[in-house]
Every structure is written in structure tokens, then in C-alpha cells.
Amino acid sequence: LKVNNTLIEIMFWYNAIGTDGAAHIAKALKRNTTLTGLVLGGNEIDDVGVKYVADMLKVNTTLTGLVLNNNRFGDAGIRDIAEAFKVNST
């Protein structure tokens, strides 16, 4: 994903990637300039995992669609995502 120049959308529906998987995906997407859609629904992502995603959103400039439903994060994770949206203009 770091050097991807073809994929514009990727869907990881219900793959149980959890916190570690979210961290790896977020790290790879920090510098990605092609992907516009990311689906991470139903992946057992908790507050820590969604924080990685939120941190990625603060620097990623191409992602315009994100699905995070049916995960395990709560209010803290929602706050992290909301804060990321404040700095992400895409």
C-alpha cells in the first residue's frame, strides 16, 4: 500500500485485523497518494487501533471515504476520528 499507484479502494470487511492490523494499514496509508476509499468494518478494532487510523487521517491527503462500523472502539475512538477530521481537508 505504501507504493501503490493502482488501487483506489480497498475493503477489509470482517477480517478480524484488530489493533495490530489497523496499525499496519494506517502506517502504510500515511504516504499513499492513490487510495480514496478504505473499508475496515467489522474488524475488532478498539480505541487504540482506531487511534492509528485517526493519526493516518491527519496526514493522508487522498482518502475521501472511510467505513469503520461494527468495530470495538468507543467514545475515545470517536473523539480521535473527529479530531482527525478537523485537520483533514479531504
mmCIF file as gemmi writes it, N, C-alpha and C atoms, coordinates in Angstrom:
data_model
loop_
_atom_site.group_PDB
_atom_site.id
_atom_site.type_symbol
_atom_site.label_atom_id
_atom_site.label_alt_id
_atom_site.label_comp_id
_atom_site.label_asym_id
_atom_site.label_entity_id
_atom_site.label_seq_id
_atom_site.pdbx_PDB_ins_code
_atom_site.Cartn_x
_atom_site.Cartn_y
_atom_site.Cartn_z
_atom_site.occupancy
_atom_site.B_iso_or_equiv
_atom_site.pdbx_formal_charge
_atom_site.auth_seq_id
_atom_site.auth_asym_id
_atom_site.pdbx_PDB_model_num
ATOM 1 N N . LEU Axp A 1 ? 0.811 -1.2 0 1 0 ? 1 A 1
ATOM 2 C CA . LEU Axp A 1 ? 0 0 0 1 0 ? 1 A 1
ATOM 3 C C . LEU Axp A 1 ? 0.852 1.261 0 1 0 ? 1 A 1
ATOM 4 N N . LYS Axp A 2 ? 2.053 1.177 0.554 1 0 ? 2 A 1
ATOM 5 C CA . LYS Axp A 2 ? 2.913 2.36 0.595 1 0 ? 2 A 1
ATOM 6 C C . LYS Axp A 2 ? 3.258 2.853 -0.802 1 0 ? 2 A 1
ATOM 7 N N . VAL Axp A 3 ? 3.485 1.928 -1.726 1 0 ? 3 A 1
ATOM 8 C CA . VAL Axp A 3 ? 3.909 2.312 -3.076 1 0 ? 3 A 1
ATOM 9 C C . VAL Axp A 3 ? 2.832 2.051 -4.121 1 0 ? 3 A 1
ATOM 10 N N . ASN Axp A 4 ? 1.63 1.79 -3.69 1 0 ? 4 A 1
ATOM 11 C CA . ASN Axp A 4 ? 0.512 1.532 -4.592 1 0 ? 4 A 1
ATOM 12 C C . ASN Axp A 4 ? 0.253 2.738 -5.49 1 0 ? 4 A 1
ATOM 13 N N . ASN Axp A 5 ? 0.082 2.485 -6.785 1 0 ? 5 A 1
ATOM 14 C CA . ASN Axp A 5 ? -0.328 3.555 -7.681 1 0 ? 5 A 1
ATOM 15 C C . ASN Axp A 5 ? -1.487 3.111 -8.569 1 0 ? 5 A 1
ATOM 16 N N . THR Axp A 6 ? -2.167 2.037 -8.158 1 0 ? 6 A 1
ATOM 17 C CA . THR Axp A 6 ? -3.26 1.492 -8.942 1 0 ? 6 A 1
ATOM 18 C C . THR Axp A 6 ? -4.571 1.41 -8.161 1 0 ? 6 A 1
ATOM 19 N N . LEU Axp A 7 ? -4.547 0.791 -6.997 1 0 ? 7 A 1
ATOM 20 C CA . LEU Axp A 7 ? -5.765 0.615 -6.205 1 0 ? 7 A 1
ATOM 21 C C . LEU Axp A 7 ? -6.326 1.952 -5.752 1 0 ? 7 A 1
ATOM 22 N N . ILE Axp A 8 ? -7.63 2.114 -5.93 1 0 ? 8 A 1
ATOM 23 C CA . ILE Axp A 8 ? -8.261 3.336 -5.426 1 0 ? 8 A 1
ATOM 24 C C . ILE Axp A 8 ? -9.192 3.049 -4.251 1 0 ? 8 A 1
ATOM 25 N N . GLU Axp A 9 ? -9.553 1.785 -4.057 1 0 ? 9 A 1
ATOM 26 C CA . GLU Axp A 9 ? -10.413 1.414 -2.938 1 0 ? 9 A 1
ATOM 27 C C . GLU Axp A 9 ? -10.035 0.019 -2.462 1 0 ? 9 A 1
ATOM 28 N N . ILE Axp A 10 ? -10.051 -0.159 -1.168 1 0 ? 10 A 1
ATOM 29 C CA . ILE Axp A 10 ? -9.768 -1.476 -0.6 1 0 ? 10 A 1
ATOM 30 C C . ILE Axp A 10 ? -10.765 -1.748 0.519 1 0 ? 10 A 1
ATOM 31 N N . MET Axp A 11 ? -11.269 -2.967 0.545 1 0 ? 11 A 1
ATOM 32 C CA . MET Axp A 11 ? -12.284 -3.35 1.524 1 0 ? 11 A 1
ATOM 33 C C . MET Axp A 11 ? -11.797 -4.531 2.355 1 0 ? 11 A 1
ATOM 34 N N . PHE Axp A 12 ? -11.712 -4.31 3.644 1 0 ? 12 A 1
ATOM 35 C CA . PHE Axp A 12 ? -11.337 -5.354 4.596 1 0 ? 12 A 1
ATOM 36 C C . PHE Axp A 12 ? -12.529 -5.665 5.494 1 0 ? 12 A 1
ATOM 37 N N . TRP Axp A 13 ? -13.653 -6.044 4.909 1 0 ? 13 A 1
ATOM 38 C CA . TRP Axp A 13 ? -14.836 -6.386 5.701 1 0 ? 13 A 1
ATOM 39 C C . TRP Axp A 13 ? -14.586 -7.628 6.54 1 0 ? 13 A 1
ATOM 40 N N . TYR Axp A 14 ? -14.824 -7.558 7.82 1 0 ? 14 A 1
ATOM 41 C CA . TYR Axp A 14 ? -14.834 -8.706 8.735 1 0 ? 14 A 1
ATOM 42 C C . TYR Axp A 14 ? -13.636 -9.639 8.559 1 0 ? 14 A 1
ATOM 43 N N . ASN Axp A 15 ? -12.449 -9.089 8.758 1 0 ? 15 A 1
ATOM 44 C CA . ASN Axp A 15 ? -11.228 -9.886 8.675 1 0 ? 15 A 1
ATOM 45 C C . ASN Axp A 15 ? -10.511 -10.002 10.011 1 0 ? 15 A 1
ATOM 46 N N . ALA Axp A 16 ? -11.109 -9.493 11.072 1 0 ? 16 A 1
ATOM 47 C CA . ALA Axp A 16 ? -10.53 -9.581 12.423 1 0 ? 16 A 1
ATOM 48 C C . ALA Axp A 16 ? -9.091 -9.072 12.467 1 0 ? 16 A 1
ATOM 49 N N . ILE Axp A 17 ? -8.829 -7.952 11.81 1 0 ? 17 A 1
ATOM 50 C CA . ILE Axp A 17 ? -7.462 -7.429 11.785 1 0 ? 17 A 1
ATOM 51 C C . ILE Axp A 17 ? -7.048 -6.829 13.119 1 0 ? 17 A 1
ATOM 52 N N . GLY Axp A 18 ? -8 -6.377 13.916 1 0 ? 18 A 1
ATOM 53 C CA . GLY Axp A 18 ? -7.719 -5.871 15.252 1 0 ? 18 A 1
ATOM 54 C C . GLY Axp A 18 ? -6.803 -4.665 15.27 1 0 ? 18 A 1
ATOM 55 N N . THR Axp A 19 ? -6.226 -4.429 16.451 1 0 ? 19 A 1
ATOM 56 C CA . THR Axp A 19 ? -5.366 -3.272 16.668 1 0 ? 19 A 1
ATOM 57 C C . THR Axp A 19 ? -4.104 -3.333 15.831 1 0 ? 19 A 1
ATOM 58 N N . ASP Axp A 20 ? -3.446 -4.475 15.821 1 0 ? 20 A 1
ATOM 59 C CA . ASP Axp A 20 ? -2.196 -4.598 15.07 1 0 ? 20 A 1
ATOM 60 C C . ASP Axp A 20 ? -2.409 -4.397 13.573 1 0 ? 20 A 1
ATOM 61 N N . GLY Axp A 21 ? -3.455 -4.988 13.041 1 0 ? 21 A 1
ATOM 62 C CA . GLY Axp A 21 ? -3.751 -4.82 11.621 1 0 ? 21 A 1
ATOM 63 C C . GLY Axp A 21 ? -4.067 -3.385 11.272 1 0 ? 21 A 1
ATOM 64 N N . ALA Axp A 22 ? -4.835 -2.72 12.132 1 0 ? 22 A 1
ATOM 65 C CA . ALA Axp A 22 ? -5.16 -1.31 11.909 1 0 ? 22 A 1
ATOM 66 C C . ALA Axp A 22 ? -3.895 -0.468 11.923 1 0 ? 22 A 1
ATOM 67 N N . ALA Axp A 23 ? -2.978 -0.787 12.82 1 0 ? 23 A 1
ATOM 68 C CA . ALA Axp A 23 ? -1.712 -0.047 12.902 1 0 ? 23 A 1
ATOM 69 C C . ALA Axp A 23 ? -0.904 -0.209 11.616 1 0 ? 23 A 1
ATOM 70 N N . HIS Axp A 24 ? -0.822 -1.425 11.106 1 0 ? 24 A 1
ATOM 71 C CA . HIS Axp A 24 ? -0.05 -1.672 9.877 1 0 ? 24 A 1
ATOM 72 C C . HIS Axp A 24 ? -0.678 -0.987 8.67 1 0 ? 24 A 1
ATOM 73 N N . ILE Axp A 25 ? -1.977 -1.082 8.557 1 0 ? 25 A 1
ATOM 74 C CA . ILE Axp A 25 ? -2.671 -0.441 7.429 1 0 ? 25 A 1
ATOM 75 C C . ILE Axp A 25 ? -2.517 1.071 7.511 1 0 ? 25 A 1
ATOM 76 N N . ALA Axp A 26 ? -2.712 1.629 8.686 1 0 ? 26 A 1
ATOM 77 C CA . ALA Axp A 26 ? -2.593 3.077 8.861 1 0 ? 26 A 1
ATOM 78 C C . ALA Axp A 26 ? -1.19 3.56 8.532 1 0 ? 26 A 1
ATOM 79 N N . LYS Axp A 27 ? -0.186 2.812 8.965 1 0 ? 27 A 1
ATOM 80 C CA . LYS Axp A 27 ? 1.2 3.199 8.679 1 0 ? 27 A 1
ATOM 81 C C . LYS Axp A 27 ? 1.441 3.217 7.171 1 0 ? 27 A 1
ATOM 82 N N . ALA Axp A 28 ? 0.955 2.214 6.489 1 0 ? 28 A 1
ATOM 83 C CA . ALA Axp A 28 ? 1.153 2.136 5.047 1 0 ? 28 A 1
ATOM 84 C C . ALA Axp A 28 ? 0.434 3.259 4.31 1 0 ? 28 A 1
ATOM 85 N N . LEU Axp A 29 ? -0.698 3.686 4.831 1 0 ? 29 A 1
ATOM 86 C CA . LEU Axp A 29 ? -1.505 4.696 4.136 1 0 ? 29 A 1
ATOM 87 C C . LEU Axp A 29 ? -1.128 6.139 4.465 1 0 ? 29 A 1
ATOM 88 N N . LYS Axp A 30 ? -0.217 6.333 5.382 1 0 ? 30 A 1
ATOM 89 C CA . LYS Axp A 30 ? 0.18 7.701 5.712 1 0 ? 30 A 1
ATOM 90 C C . LYS Axp A 30 ? 0.75 8.427 4.5 1 0 ? 30 A 1
ATOM 91 N N . ARG Axp A 31 ? 1.437 7.724 3.643 1 0 ? 31 A 1
ATOM 92 C CA . ARG Axp A 31 ? 2.073 8.353 2.485 1 0 ? 31 A 1
ATOM 93 C C . ARG Axp A 31 ? 1.43 7.949 1.165 1 0 ? 31 A 1
ATOM 94 N N . ASN Axp A 32 ? 0.384 7.149 1.208 1 0 ? 32 A 1
ATOM 95 C CA . ASN Axp A 32 ? -0.276 6.701 -0.016 1 0 ? 32 A 1
ATOM 96 C C . ASN Axp A 32 ? -0.986 7.88 -0.678 1 0 ? 32 A 1
ATOM 97 N N . THR Axp A 33 ? -0.849 7.983 -1.995 1 0 ? 33 A 1
ATOM 98 C CA . THR Axp A 33 ? -1.468 9.101 -2.712 1 0 ? 33 A 1
ATOM 99 C C . THR Axp A 33 ? -2.475 8.638 -3.756 1 0 ? 33 A 1
ATOM 100 N N . THR Axp A 34 ? -2.9 7.388 -3.688 1 0 ? 34 A 1
ATOM 101 C CA . THR Axp A 34 ? -3.822 6.851 -4.687 1 0 ? 34 A 1
ATOM 102 C C . THR Axp A 34 ? -5.153 6.407 -4.085 1 0 ? 34 A 1
ATOM 103 N N . LEU Axp A 35 ? -5.101 5.763 -2.947 1 0 ? 35 A 1
ATOM 104 C CA . LEU Axp A 35 ? -6.311 5.187 -2.342 1 0 ? 35 A 1
ATOM 105 C C . LEU Axp A 35 ? -7.283 6.277 -1.906 1 0 ? 35 A 1
ATOM 106 N N . THR Axp A 36 ? -8.531 6.165 -2.359 1 0 ? 36 A 1
ATOM 107 C CA . THR Axp A 36 ? -9.547 7.135 -1.963 1 0 ? 36 A 1
ATOM 108 C C . THR Axp A 36 ? -10.603 6.522 -1.048 1 0 ? 36 A 1
ATOM 109 N N . GLY Axp A 37 ? -10.711 5.2 -1.009 1 0 ? 37 A 1
ATOM 110 C CA . GLY Axp A 37 ? -11.714 4.545 -0.182 1 0 ? 37 A 1
ATOM 111 C C . GLY Axp A 37 ? -11.13 3.418 0.637 1 0 ? 37 A 1
ATOM 112 N N . LEU Axp A 38 ? -11.467 3.364 1.91 1 0 ? 38 A 1
ATOM 113 C CA . LEU Axp A 38 ? -10.977 2.327 2.809 1 0 ? 38 A 1
ATOM 114 C C . LEU Axp A 38 ? -12.127 1.824 3.672 1 0 ? 38 A 1
ATOM 115 N N . VAL Axp A 39 ? -12.363 0.53 3.638 1 0 ? 39 A 1
ATOM 116 C CA . VAL Axp A 39 ? -13.408 -0.098 4.448 1 0 ? 39 A 1
ATOM 117 C C . VAL Axp A 39 ? -12.738 -0.999 5.477 1 0 ? 39 A 1
ATOM 118 N N . LEU Axp A 40 ? -12.97 -0.704 6.75 1 0 ? 40 A 1
ATOM 119 C CA . LEU Axp A 40 ? -12.435 -1.505 7.849 1 0 ? 40 A 1
ATOM 120 C C . LEU Axp A 40 ? -13.559 -1.966 8.772 1 0 ? 40 A 1
ATOM 121 N N . GLY Axp A 41 ? -14.747 -2.119 8.235 1 0 ? 41 A 1
ATOM 122 C CA . GLY Axp A 41 ? -15.896 -2.518 9.024 1 0 ? 41 A 1
ATOM 123 C C . GLY Axp A 41 ? -15.792 -3.931 9.562 1 0 ? 41 A 1
ATOM 124 N N . GLY Axp A 42 ? -16.204 -4.118 10.822 1 0 ? 42 A 1
ATOM 125 C CA . GLY Axp A 42 ? -16.271 -5.443 11.429 1 0 ? 42 A 1
ATOM 126 C C . GLY Axp A 42 ? -14.932 -6.096 11.659 1 0 ? 42 A 1
ATOM 127 N N . ASN Axp A 43 ? -13.939 -5.331 12.096 1 0 ? 43 A 1
ATOM 128 C CA . ASN Axp A 43 ? -12.591 -5.878 12.231 1 0 ? 43 A 1
ATOM 129 C C . ASN Axp A 43 ? -12.035 -5.881 13.646 1 0 ? 43 A 1
ATOM 130 N N . GLU Axp A 44 ? -12.905 -5.757 14.639 1 0 ? 44 A 1
ATOM 131 C CA . GLU Axp A 44 ? -12.485 -5.827 16.035 1 0 ? 44 A 1
ATOM 132 C C . GLU Axp A 44 ? -11.446 -4.761 16.382 1 0 ? 44 A 1
ATOM 133 N N . ILE Axp A 45 ? -11.56 -3.608 15.754 1 0 ? 45 A 1
ATOM 134 C CA . ILE Axp A 45 ? -10.642 -2.502 16.022 1 0 ? 45 A 1
ATOM 135 C C . ILE Axp A 45 ? -11.12 -1.765 17.273 1 0 ? 45 A 1
ATOM 136 N N . ASP Axp A 46 ? -10.219 -1.628 18.244 1 0 ? 46 A 1
ATOM 137 C CA . ASP Axp A 46 ? -10.56 -0.977 19.51 1 0 ? 46 A 1
ATOM 138 C C . ASP Axp A 46 ? -10.109 0.486 19.493 1 0 ? 46 A 1
ATOM 139 N N . ASP Axp A 47 ? -10.173 1.142 20.649 1 0 ? 47 A 1
ATOM 140 C CA . ASP Axp A 47 ? -9.789 2.545 20.745 1 0 ? 47 A 1
ATOM 141 C C . ASP Axp A 47 ? -8.339 2.786 20.334 1 0 ? 47 A 1
ATOM 142 N N . VAL Axp A 48 ? -7.462 1.874 20.687 1 0 ? 48 A 1
ATOM 143 C CA . VAL Axp A 48 ? -6.045 2.016 20.317 1 0 ? 48 A 1
ATOM 144 C C . VAL Axp A 48 ? -5.885 1.889 18.802 1 0 ? 48 A 1
ATOM 145 N N . GLY Axp A 49 ? -6.537 0.904 18.217 1 0 ? 49 A 1
ATOM 146 C CA . GLY Axp A 49 ? -6.445 0.699 16.777 1 0 ? 49 A 1
ATOM 147 C C . GLY Axp A 49 ? -7.003 1.844 15.965 1 0 ? 49 A 1
ATOM 148 N N . VAL Axp A 50 ? -8.13 2.392 16.421 1 0 ? 50 A 1
ATOM 149 C CA . VAL Axp A 50 ? -8.732 3.493 15.672 1 0 ? 50 A 1
ATOM 150 C C . VAL Axp A 50 ? -7.916 4.77 15.841 1 0 ? 50 A 1
ATOM 151 N N . LYS Axp A 51 ? -7.14 4.862 16.908 1 0 ? 51 A 1
ATOM 152 C CA . LYS Axp A 51 ? -6.22 6 17.072 1 0 ? 51 A 1
ATOM 153 C C . LYS Axp A 51 ? -5.168 5.982 15.969 1 0 ? 51 A 1
ATOM 154 N N . TYR Axp A 52 ? -4.679 4.806 15.595 1 0 ? 52 A 1
ATOM 155 C CA . TYR Axp A 52 ? -3.732 4.703 14.472 1 0 ? 52 A 1
ATOM 156 C C . TYR Axp A 52 ? -4.377 5.21 13.183 1 0 ? 52 A 1
ATOM 157 N N . VAL Axp A 53 ? -5.606 4.83 12.977 1 0 ? 53 A 1
ATOM 158 C CA . VAL Axp A 53 ? -6.338 5.272 11.787 1 0 ? 53 A 1
ATOM 159 C C . VAL Axp A 53 ? -6.51 6.794 11.828 1 0 ? 53 A 1
ATOM 160 N N . ALA Axp A 54 ? -6.863 7.321 12.974 1 0 ? 54 A 1
ATOM 161 C CA . ALA Axp A 54 ? -7.045 8.765 13.121 1 0 ? 54 A 1
ATOM 162 C C . ALA Axp A 54 ? -5.74 9.512 12.838 1 0 ? 54 A 1
ATOM 163 N N . ASP Axp A 55 ? -4.636 9 13.341 1 0 ? 55 A 1
ATOM 164 C CA . ASP Axp A 55 ? -3.341 9.64 13.097 1 0 ? 55 A 1
ATOM 165 C C . ASP Axp A 55 ? -2.995 9.629 11.608 1 0 ? 55 A 1
ATOM 166 N N . MET Axp A 56 ? -3.343 8.546 10.927 1 0 ? 56 A 1
ATOM 167 C CA . MET Axp A 56 ? -3.126 8.463 9.483 1 0 ? 56 A 1
ATOM 168 C C . MET Axp A 56 ? -3.96 9.51 8.765 1 0 ? 56 A 1
ATOM 169 N N . LEU Axp A 57 ? -5.204 9.689 9.191 1 0 ? 57 A 1
ATOM 170 C CA . LEU Axp A 57 ? -6.089 10.664 8.55 1 0 ? 57 A 1
ATOM 171 C C . LEU Axp A 57 ? -5.554 12.089 8.647 1 0 ? 57 A 1
ATOM 172 N N . LYS Axp A 58 ? -4.782 12.369 9.662 1 0 ? 58 A 1
ATOM 173 C CA . LYS Axp A 58 ? -4.235 13.711 9.837 1 0 ? 58 A 1
ATOM 174 C C . LYS Axp A 58 ? -3.207 14.069 8.769 1 0 ? 58 A 1
ATOM 175 N N . VAL Axp A 59 ? -2.598 13.054 8.15 1 0 ? 59 A 1
ATOM 176 C CA . VAL Axp A 59 ? -1.555 13.334 7.151 1 0 ? 59 A 1
ATOM 177 C C . VAL Axp A 59 ? -1.896 12.834 5.748 1 0 ? 59 A 1
ATOM 178 N N . ASN Axp A 60 ? -2.819 11.913 5.623 1 0 ? 60 A 1
ATOM 179 C CA . ASN Axp A 60 ? -3.208 11.4 4.309 1 0 ? 60 A 1
ATOM 180 C C . ASN Axp A 60 ? -4.046 12.451 3.595 1 0 ? 60 A 1
ATOM 181 N N . THR Axp A 61 ? -3.723 12.7 2.326 1 0 ? 61 A 1
ATOM 182 C CA . THR Axp A 61 ? -4.398 13.772 1.598 1 0 ? 61 A 1
ATOM 183 C C . THR Axp A 61 ? -5.305 13.277 0.477 1 0 ? 61 A 1
ATOM 184 N N . THR Axp A 62 ? -5.462 11.969 0.328 1 0 ? 62 A 1
ATOM 185 C CA . THR Axp A 62 ? -6.281 11.463 -0.781 1 0 ? 62 A 1
ATOM 186 C C . THR Axp A 62 ? -7.494 10.658 -0.342 1 0 ? 62 A 1
ATOM 187 N N . LEU Axp A 63 ? -7.489 10.12 0.846 1 0 ? 63 A 1
ATOM 188 C CA . LEU Axp A 63 ? -8.599 9.288 1.303 1 0 ? 63 A 1
ATOM 189 C C . LEU Axp A 63 ? -9.847 10.149 1.501 1 0 ? 63 A 1
ATOM 190 N N . THR Axp A 64 ? -10.921 9.795 0.804 1 0 ? 64 A 1
ATOM 191 C CA . THR Axp A 64 ? -12.157 10.56 0.908 1 0 ? 64 A 1
ATOM 192 C C . THR Axp A 64 ? -13.315 9.738 1.47 1 0 ? 64 A 1
ATOM 193 N N . GLY Axp A 65 ? -13.141 8.428 1.56 1 0 ? 65 A 1
ATOM 194 C CA . GLY Axp A 65 ? -14.186 7.566 2.101 1 0 ? 65 A 1
ATOM 195 C C . GLY Axp A 65 ? -13.61 6.588 3.107 1 0 ? 65 A 1
ATOM 196 N N . LEU Axp A 66 ? -14.266 6.46 4.254 1 0 ? 66 A 1
ATOM 197 C CA . LEU Axp A 66 ? -13.791 5.579 5.314 1 0 ? 66 A 1
ATOM 198 C C . LEU Axp A 66 ? -14.987 4.937 6.005 1 0 ? 66 A 1
ATOM 199 N N . VAL Axp A 67 ? -14.957 3.607 6.133 1 0 ? 67 A 1
ATOM 200 C CA . VAL Axp A 67 ? -16.011 2.87 6.83 1 0 ? 67 A 1
ATOM 201 C C . VAL Axp A 67 ? -15.378 2.168 8.03 1 0 ? 67 A 1
ATOM 202 N N . LEU Axp A 68 ? -15.936 2.436 9.209 1 0 ? 68 A 1
ATOM 203 C CA . LEU Axp A 68 ? -15.415 1.852 10.446 1 0 ? 68 A 1
ATOM 204 C C . LEU Axp A 68 ? -16.514 1.206 11.294 1 0 ? 68 A 1
ATOM 205 N N . ASN Axp A 69 ? -17.653 0.923 10.706 1 0 ? 69 A 1
ATOM 206 C CA . ASN Axp A 69 ? -18.759 0.385 11.501 1 0 ? 69 A 1
ATOM 207 C C . ASN Axp A 69 ? -18.463 -1.012 12.039 1 0 ? 69 A 1
ATOM 208 N N . ASN Axp A 70 ? -19.207 -1.391 13.056 1 0 ? 70 A 1
ATOM 209 C CA . ASN Axp A 70 ? -19.112 -2.727 13.665 1 0 ? 70 A 1
ATOM 210 C C . ASN Axp A 70 ? -17.714 -3.078 14.148 1 0 ? 70 A 1
ATOM 211 N N . ASN Axp A 71 ? -17.093 -2.145 14.853 1 0 ? 71 A 1
ATOM 212 C CA . ASN Axp A 71 ? -15.808 -2.39 15.492 1 0 ? 71 A 1
ATOM 213 C C . ASN Axp A 71 ? -15.981 -2.251 16.996 1 0 ? 71 A 1
ATOM 214 N N . ARG Axp A 72 ? -14.889 -2.252 17.734 1 0 ? 72 A 1
ATOM 215 C CA . ARG Axp A 72 ? -14.969 -2.27 19.196 1 0 ? 72 A 1
ATOM 216 C C . ARG Axp A 72 ? -14.542 -0.968 19.858 1 0 ? 72 A 1
ATOM 217 N N . PHE Axp A 73 ? -14.356 0.078 19.099 1 0 ? 73 A 1
ATOM 218 C CA . PHE Axp A 73 ? -13.949 1.328 19.734 1 0 ? 73 A 1
ATOM 219 C C . PHE Axp A 73 ? -15.165 2.057 20.291 1 0 ? 73 A 1
ATOM 220 N N . GLY Axp A 74 ? -14.889 2.89 21.27 1 0 ? 74 A 1
ATOM 221 C CA . GLY Axp A 74 ? -15.965 3.615 21.939 1 0 ? 74 A 1
ATOM 222 C C . GLY Axp A 74 ? -15.811 5.111 21.775 1 0 ? 74 A 1
ATOM 223 N N . ASP Axp A 75 ? -16.197 5.839 22.828 1 0 ? 75 A 1
ATOM 224 C CA . ASP Axp A 75 ? -16.187 7.299 22.783 1 0 ? 75 A 1
ATOM 225 C C . ASP Axp A 75 ? -14.8 7.874 22.511 1 0 ? 75 A 1
ATOM 226 N N . ALA Axp A 76 ? -13.773 7.292 23.114 1 0 ? 76 A 1
ATOM 227 C CA . ALA Axp A 76 ? -12.409 7.797 22.903 1 0 ? 76 A 1
ATOM 228 C C . ALA Axp A 76 ? -12.012 7.673 21.433 1 0 ? 76 A 1
ATOM 229 N N . GLY Axp A 77 ? -12.337 6.563 20.823 1 0 ? 77 A 1
ATOM 230 C CA . GLY Axp A 77 ? -12.025 6.371 19.408 1 0 ? 77 A 1
ATOM 231 C C . GLY Axp A 77 ? -12.792 7.326 18.514 1 0 ? 77 A 1
ATOM 232 N N . ILE Axp A 78 ? -14.037 7.563 18.858 1 0 ? 78 A 1
ATOM 233 C CA . ILE Axp A 78 ? -14.855 8.505 18.087 1 0 ? 78 A 1
ATOM 234 C C . ILE Axp A 78 ? -14.265 9.91 18.194 1 0 ? 78 A 1
ATOM 235 N N . ARG Axp A 79 ? -13.813 10.282 19.385 1 0 ? 79 A 1
ATOM 236 C CA . ARG Axp A 79 ? -13.182 11.605 19.561 1 0 ? 79 A 1
ATOM 237 C C . ARG Axp A 79 ? -11.918 11.719 18.721 1 0 ? 79 A 1
ATOM 238 N N . ASP Axp A 80 ? -11.113 10.656 18.692 1 0 ? 80 A 1
ATOM 239 C CA . ASP Axp A 80 ? -9.878 10.678 17.898 1 0 ? 80 A 1
ATOM 240 C C . ASP Axp A 80 ? -10.176 10.867 16.416 1 0 ? 80 A 1
ATOM 241 N N . ILE Axp A 81 ? -11.166 10.158 15.907 1 0 ? 81 A 1
ATOM 242 C CA . ILE Axp A 81 ? -11.552 10.296 14.497 1 0 ? 81 A 1
ATOM 243 C C . ILE Axp A 81 ? -12.089 11.707 14.24 1 0 ? 81 A 1
ATOM 244 N N . ALA Axp A 82 ? -12.9 12.224 15.126 1 0 ? 82 A 1
ATOM 245 C CA . ALA Axp A 82 ? -13.444 13.575 14.968 1 0 ? 82 A 1
ATOM 246 C C . ALA Axp A 82 ? -12.339 14.612 14.936 1 0 ? 82 A 1
ATOM 247 N N . GLU Axp A 83 ? -11.347 14.468 15.79 1 0 ? 83 A 1
ATOM 248 C CA . GLU Axp A 83 ? -10.214 15.403 15.811 1 0 ? 83 A 1
ATOM 249 C C . GLU Axp A 83 ? -9.432 15.314 14.503 1 0 ? 83 A 1
ATOM 250 N N . ALA Axp A 84 ? -9.272 14.118 13.969 1 0 ? 84 A 1
ATOM 251 C CA . ALA Axp A 84 ? -8.557 13.943 12.709 1 0 ? 84 A 1
ATOM 252 C C . ALA Axp A 84 ? -9.292 14.645 11.57 1 0 ? 84 A 1
ATOM 253 N N . PHE Axp A 85 ? -10.609 14.564 11.58 1 0 ? 85 A 1
ATOM 254 C CA . PHE Axp A 85 ? -11.401 15.22 10.527 1 0 ? 85 A 1
ATOM 255 C C . PHE Axp A 85 ? -11.256 16.733 10.566 1 0 ? 85 A 1
ATOM 256 N N . LYS Axp A 86 ? -10.912 17.273 11.721 1 0 ? 86 A 1
ATOM 257 C CA . LYS Axp A 86 ? -10.733 18.72 11.833 1 0 ? 86 A 1
ATOM 258 C C . LYS Axp A 86 ? -9.513 19.199 11.032 1 0 ? 86 A 1
ATOM 259 N N . VAL Axp A 87 ? -8.495 18.332 10.905 1 0 ? 87 A 1
ATOM 260 C CA . VAL Axp A 87 ? -7.285 18.718 10.173 1 0 ? 87 A 1
ATOM 261 C C . VAL Axp A 87 ? -7.201 18.137 8.777 1 0 ? 87 A 1
ATOM 262 N N . ASN Axp A 88 ? -8.025 17.152 8.477 1 0 ? 88 A 1
ATOM 263 C CA . ASN Axp A 88 ? -8.009 16.541 7.154 1 0 ? 88 A 1
ATOM 264 C C . ASN Axp A 88 ? -9.011 17.248 6.257 1 0 ? 88 A 1
ATOM 265 N N . SER Axp A 89 ? -8.519 17.818 5.177 1 0 ? 89 A 1
ATOM 266 C CA . SER Axp A 89 ? -9.404 18.581 4.29 1 0 ? 89 A 1
ATOM 267 C C . SER Axp A 89 ? -10.023 17.737 3.19 1 0 ? 89 A 1
ATOM 268 N N . THR Axp A 90 ? -9.652 16.452 3.107 1 0 ? 90 A 1
ATOM 269 C CA . THR Axp A 90 ? -10.238 15.601 2.066 1 0 ? 90 A 1
ATOM 270 C C . THR Axp A 90 ? -11.409 14.856 2.624 1 0 ? 90 A 1
